[in-house]
Amino acid sequence: MAQATFSVRMDETLKKQFDGLCQEFGMNASVAINVFARAVVRERRIPFEITSSDTEITRDGALQAFKALRAQASANGVSGMTLDEINDEINRSREGVDE
């Protein structure tokens, strides 16, 4: 499959925070954006609630967000993915392979 470049401008501090979290999750920013894009296309919606927040992003806040996403995945019936299935999804995203 042909690859395309997607360029995004963002605040330098935000990018550093995003890159750091992505690294903690075992991926880079490009893979994270691809996972997000696949979820949007698959679900035909933004797969999380977008709200305004005045709080700084912290590790605890990120963990709470992760738990909320886990609960949403459970509610949508997609929480049963094994680690191998998750890694396969990440690898397909890295390779640009569509389902």
C-alpha positions in Angstrom: 0.0 0.0 0.0 1.3 3.5 -0.8 2.3 5.6 2.1 1.5 9.3 2.5 3.1 11.9 4.8 0.9 13.7 7.3 2.5 16.8 8.9 1.1 18.4 12.1 2.2 21.5 13.9 1.9 21.5 17.6 3.3 23.2 20.7 6.9 22.0 21.4 6.1 21.1 25.0 3.0 19.2 24.0 5.0 17.2 21.4 7.6 16.3 24.0 4.9 15.1 26.4 3.1 13.2 23.6 6.4 11.6 22.5 7.2 10.6 26.1 3.8 9.0 26.6 4.0 7.2 23.3 7.4 5.8 24.3 5.9 4.6 27.6 3.2 2.8 25.5 5.9 1.1 23.4 5.2 3.1 20.2 6.2 6.3 18.5 4.0 9.3 17.7 3.5 8.2 14.1 2.2 4.8 15.2 -0.1 6.5 17.8 -1.6 8.8 15.2 -2.1 5.8 12.8 -3.9 3.8 15.7 -6.1 6.9 16.3 -6.9 7.3 12.5 -7.8 3.6 12.2 -10.1 3.9 15.2 -11.8 6.9 13.8 -12.3 5.2 10.4 -13.4 1.9 12.0 -15.8 3.5 14.4 -16.8 6.4 12.1 -16.5 8.8 15.1 -13.9 10.3 17.4 -13.4 7.3 19.7 -13.4 9.3 22.9 -15.1 12.3 24.5 -13.5 15.6 23.8 -13.8 18.0 26.7 -12.1 21.2 27.9 -9.7 20.8 30.7 -7.6 23.4 32.5 -5.5 20.8 34.3 -2.0 19.9 33.4 -1.4 16.5 31.9 0.1 14.2 34.6 0.9 10.5 34.8 -2.1 10.0 37.1 -4.3 11.9 34.6 -3.1 9.8 31.7 -3.8 6.6 33.8 -7.3 7.8 34.4 -7.8 8.5 30.7 -6.5 5.1 29.9 -8.9 3.5 32.4 -11.8 5.5 30.9 -10.8 4.3 27.4 -10.6 0.7 28.7 -14.1 1.0 30.1 -15.3 2.4 26.8 -13.7 -0.5 24.9 -15.5 -2.9 27.3 -18.8 -1.1 26.7 -18.2 -1.3 22.9 -17.4 -5.0 23.1 -13.8 -4.7 22.0 -12.0 -5.1 25.3 -11.1 -8.7 24.8 -8.0 -8.2 22.6 -5.0 -10.2 23.6 -1.5 -8.6 23.8 -0.7 -10.4 20.5 -3.7 -8.9 18.8 -2.8 -5.5 20.1 0.8 -5.9 18.9 -0.5 -7.1 15.5 -2.7 -4.0 15.2 0.3 -1.8 16.0 2.5 -3.7 13.5 -0.2 -3.4 10.8 -0.4 0.3 11.5 3.4 0.6 11.3 3.4 -1.2 7.9 0.4 0.8 6.6 -1.7 -2.4 6.1 -5.5 -1.9 6.1 -7.8 -4.6 7.2 
